[in-house]
Amino acid sequence: MDVLASLLEGPRARGAFVMCSLLDPPWSLRIQDEAALTVVSMIRGTGWIIAEPGARAAAPRRLNTGDLAIVRGPDPYIVADEPGTEPRIIIDPGNVTKTPDGEILCETLDLGVRQWGTDPNGATMMVTGTYEGVGAVSQRLLRALPPVAVLARGDLDTRLLDLLVDEATKDEPAQSAVLDRLLDLLLITALRAWFARDDAPAWYHAYRDPLVGKALRLLQHNPAHGWTVASLGAAVGVSRAALARRFTDLVGESPMAFLTEWRLALAADLLAESDATVESIARQVGYGSAFALSTAFKRHFGVSPRDHRHGVTPR
């Protein structure tokens, strides 16, 4: 499994929210749904994504027809026809739609199956796909993304986007499963295009290095092995000191720091997605006992493995 495939194990839609918005200018939506990751694409018309002051250090980004944006949560942001248009619609957690005064608009703006807005023939049409949560393994990927990553129409295979828009307005058996998989494919395609750019993070390009790339794959594919910097260096054919220096220069952290974070991220996802015991998970990810995993897990995430499994968040 390559690095991007591993990182993308986390963002996997399960009953994701997919909606087509049909709007006539002027329009402005304040998104405060606290979603972990959102995909927004302009099907027709144009728009802007604006970070709220103090929330993100990013300038407004223009979306032309066919452009796609990946928005990293959970901070609020605004999508509008122009940067100066004041928000007229608020979207809260649970995709509750309301006016700035609190009036609920869900039924008022309903335009059919997975369609809403102010005009069914609106000059602007955009499709939105929202991931409420992602796995711990993919936190590394999320941290690598800017608050808003924009890809031009020419950077993407638009056939997936066309399919998603077409399926979004259907109401057929297992439709949510179809939409989940299409959204996943669209996101993976977009992320693959973004990570191929020169401004992708240094650690991603480190996988191309013949020594560090091999070391990264050994750690990633064999987390249960009792790795040391010396044994890892021997496995890739260099000294302990040479590997430690080159790895830190290219990845931005030491081999053991990378391994610890990887093991704990894998453990977090296994806790959330399986019924395996903490002891069993500890062995799978390279810890000698449930106690050792629990100690490291709580230090890193701020909650115990048991609390994480039950959805308890750090105080």
C-alpha positions in Angstrom: 0.0 0.0 0.0 1.5 3.4 -0.9 1.5 6.4 1.4 -1.5 8.2 0.0 -3.6 5.0 0.0 -2.7 4.5 3.7 -3.6 8.0 4.6 -6.9 7.8 2.8 -8.0 4.9 4.8 -9.5 7.4 7.3 -11.7 9.7 5.1 -14.3 7.0 4.1 -17.8 8.2 3.8 -20.5 6.5 5.8 -23.9 8.2 5.2 -22.1 11.4 4.2 -24.1 14.5 3.6 -24.3 15.3 -0.2 -26.4 18.3 -1.4 -26.8 20.4 -4.5 -27.3 24.1 -3.8 -29.2 26.3 -6.3 -28.9 30.0 -5.7 -29.4 33.4 -7.3 -27.0 36.3 -6.4 -26.6 37.8 -4.0 -26.1 34.8 -1.7 -23.9 34.0 1.2 -23.7 30.9 3.4 -22.0 30.8 6.8 -20.9 27.2 7.3 -20.5 26.3 11.0 -21.3 22.6 10.9 -18.0 21.6 12.5 -17.4 19.0 9.8 -13.9 17.5 9.7 -13.6 17.7 5.9 -15.8 19.2 3.1 -15.7 19.0 -0.7 -17.3 21.9 -2.5 -17.5 22.2 -6.3 -19.0 24.9 -8.5 -21.1 23.2 -11.2 -22.2 26.5 -12.7 -21.6 30.1 -11.8 -18.8 31.3 -9.5 -18.3 31.8 -5.8 -15.8 32.6 -3.1 -14.7 30.7 0.0 -13.8 33.2 2.8 -12.2 32.4 6.1 -13.7 34.2 9.0 -11.3 36.7 10.7 -9.2 35.0 13.3 -10.3 31.5 12.3 -7.8 30.8 9.5 -4.8 32.6 8.0 -6.0 32.3 4.4 -7.1 34.9 1.8 -10.5 34.5 0.1 -10.4 31.9 -2.7 -12.4 32.2 -5.9 -14.1 29.2 -7.3 -14.9 29.2 -11.0 -17.2 26.8 -12.8 -15.8 23.3 -12.5 -13.3 24.2 -9.7 -13.2 22.1 -6.5 -12.3 23.0 -3.0 -11.3 20.8 -0.1 -12.1 22.6 3.2 -10.5 21.4 6.4 -12.6 21.7 9.5 -13.9 22.3 12.0 -13.5 26.1 11.9 -16.5 28.1 10.3 -16.2 29.6 6.9 -18.3 31.5 4.4 -19.2 30.6 0.8 -20.6 33.5 -1.1 -21.2 35.0 -4.5 -18.8 37.9 -3.6 -16.4 38.4 -0.6 -18.4 41.4 0.6 -21.8 39.7 0.7 -23.0 39.3 4.3 -24.2 35.8 5.3 -27.9 35.3 4.7 -28.1 31.6 5.6 -26.4 29.8 8.5 -25.7 26.1 8.4 -25.3 24.5 11.8 -24.2 21.0 12.9 -26.6 18.4 11.6 -27.0 20.5 8.5 -29.7 22.6 10.1 -30.3 25.6 7.9 -31.5 28.9 9.4 -31.4 32.7 9.0 -29.0 34.9 11.0 -32.0 35.6 13.3 -32.5 31.9 14.0 -35.5 31.1 11.8 -35.3 27.5 10.5 -35.3 27.3 6.7 -34.9 23.6 6.0 -38.4 23.2 4.5 -38.6 26.7 3.0 -35.5 26.1 0.9 -36.3 22.5 -0.1 -36.1 22.0 -3.9 -36.4 18.3 -4.1 -34.2 15.2 -3.5 -30.8 16.5 -2.1 -31.5 19.9 -3.6 -32.1 23.2 -1.8 -31.7 26.9 -2.4 -33.5 30.0 -3.4 -34.3 29.2 -7.1 -34.4 25.8 -8.9 -33.0 27.6 -12.0 -30.5 29.6 -10.0 -27.5 31.1 -11.7 -25.3 29.3 -9.2 -25.2 25.6 -8.7 -22.7 23.9 -6.4 -22.4 20.4 -4.9 -21.2 19.8 -1.4 -20.0 16.6 0.2 -19.4 16.6 4.0 -17.4 14.2 6.1 -18.5 14.6 9.7 -15.4 12.7 11.0 -12.2 11.0 9.8 -9.9 8.4 11.2 -6.9 9.1 13.3 -4.6 7.8 10.7 -5.7 10.6 8.4 -4.9 13.3 10.8 -1.4 13.5 9.3 -3.1 14.1 5.9 -5.4 16.7 7.2 -2.6 18.6 8.9 -0.8 18.6 5.6 -3.7 20.4 3.8 -4.2 24.2 3.9 -7.5 25.4 5.4 -8.8 25.6 1.8 -7.2 23.7 -1.1 -8.5 24.7 -4.5 -8.1 22.6 -7.6 -9.0 24.0 -11.1 -11.3 22.1 -13.4 -8.4 21.0 -15.6 -6.7 19.4 -12.6 -9.5 16.8 -12.1 -11.3 14.0 -13.9 -14.7 15.7 -14.1 -16.5 12.5 -14.9 -16.6 11.7 -11.2 -18.0 15.1 -10.4 -20.7 14.7 -13.1 -21.6 11.3 -11.7 -21.9 12.6 -8.2 -24.2 15.5 -9.3 -26.3 13.1 -11.4 -26.7 10.6 -8.5 -27.3 13.2 -5.8 -30.7 14.0 -7.2 -31.9 10.4 -7.4 -33.9 8.6 -4.8 -33.2 4.9 -5.4 -32.4 1.9 -3.2 -28.9 2.0 -1.6 -28.5 5.6 -3.0 -26.6 6.7 0.1 -24.0 3.9 -0.4 -23.6 5.0 -4.0 -23.1 8.6 -3.0 -20.6 7.6 -0.3 -18.4 5.7 -2.7 -18.6 8.5 -5.4 -17.7 11.1 -2.8 -14.7 9.0 -1.7 -13.5 8.6 -5.3 -13.9 12.3 -5.9 -12.0 13.2 -2.7 -9.2 10.7 -3.5 -8.8 12.0 -7.0 -8.7 15.6 -5.7 -6.2 14.8 -3.0 -4.0 12.8 -5.4 -3.9 15.8 -7.7 -3.1 18.2 -4.8 -0.4 16.0 -3.3 1.3 15.8 -6.8 1.9 19.5 -6.7 5.2 21.1 -5.6 3.7 22.7 -2.6 2.8 19.3 -1.0 4.4 18.8 2.4 8.0 17.8 2.6 7.2 14.5 4.4 5.1 13.4 1.4 8.0 13.9 -1.0 10.3 12.1 1.4 8.7 8.8 0.2 10.6 9.3 -3.0 13.9 9.3 -1.3 15.6 5.8 -1.8 16.6 5.5 1.9 14.0 7.5 3.8 11.2 6.3 1.6 12.1 2.7 2.3 12.3 3.4 6.0 8.9 5.0 6.0 7.3 2.1 4.3 9.0 -0.4 6.7 7.6 1.5 9.7 4.2 2.0 8.1 3.7 -1.6 6.9 5.2 -3.3 10.0 4.2 -1.2 13.1 4.2 -4.3 15.4 7.9 -4.9 14.8 10.3 -3.9 17.6 12.0 -1.2 15.6 15.0 0.8 16.8 16.8 3.5 14.7 19.7 1.0 14.5 17.6 -1.9 13.2 15.8 0.4 10.8 19.1 1.8 9.5 20.4 -1.8 9.0 17.3 -2.7 7.1 17.8 0.2 4.6 21.6 -0.2 4.5 22.9 2.9 6.4 24.2 3.8 9.8 21.9 4.7 12.7 23.2 8.3 12.7 23.0 8.7 8.9 19.4 7.5 8.9 18.3 9.6 11.9 19.8 12.7 10.3 18.4 12.2 6.8 15.0 11.1 8.1 14.6 14.1 10.4 15.7 16.5 7.6 13.2 15.1 5.1 10.3 14.1 7.3 10.5 16.8 9.9 10.6 14.4 12.9 12.7 11.5 14.0 12.0 7.9 13.0 10.8 6.9 16.4 8.5 10.0 16.7 7.0 9.1 13.3 6.5 5.4 14.4 4.9 6.4 17.7 2.4 8.6 16.1 1.6 6.0 13.4 1.1 3.3 16.0 -1.2 5.4 18.1 -3.2 6.5 15.0 -3.7 2.9 13.9 -4.8 2.0 17.5 -7.3 4.8 17.5 -8.9 3.7 14.3 -8.9 0.0 15.4 -10.6 1.0 18.6 -13.3 3.0 16.8 -13.9 0.4 14.0 -13.6 -3.0 15.7 -14.5 -4.9 18.8 -11.0 -6.1 19.4 -9.7 -5.9 23.0 -7.2 -3.2 23.9 -4.7 -6.0 24.6 -5.1 -7.3 21.1 -4.9 -3.9 19.5 -1.8 -3.2 21.5 -0.1 -6.2 20.1 -1.2 -5.4 16.5 0.4 -1.9 16.7 3.6 -2.7 18.5 2.9 -2.3 22.2 3.8 -5.0 24.7 0.6 -4.7 26.7 -2.7 -2.9 27.1 -1.2 -0.9 29.9 1.7 0.3 27.7 -0.7 1.3 24.9 -3.1 3.0 27.4 -0.3 5.1 28.9 1.0 6.3 25.5 -2.5 6.7 24.1 -3.7 8.9 26.9 -0.5 11.0 26.8 -1.0 11.6 23.0 -4.8 11.9 22.7 -5.8 13.1 26.2 -8.2 10.2 26.7 -7.9 6.5 27.5 -8.4 3.9 24.7 -11.7 2.9 26.4 -13.0 6.4 26.5 -11.9 7.0 22.8 -13.9 3.9 21.8 -17.0 5.3 23.5 -16.6 8.7 21.9 -15.4 10.6 24.9 -13.5 13.7 23.9 -10.5 15.3 25.8 -11.5 17.9 28.4 
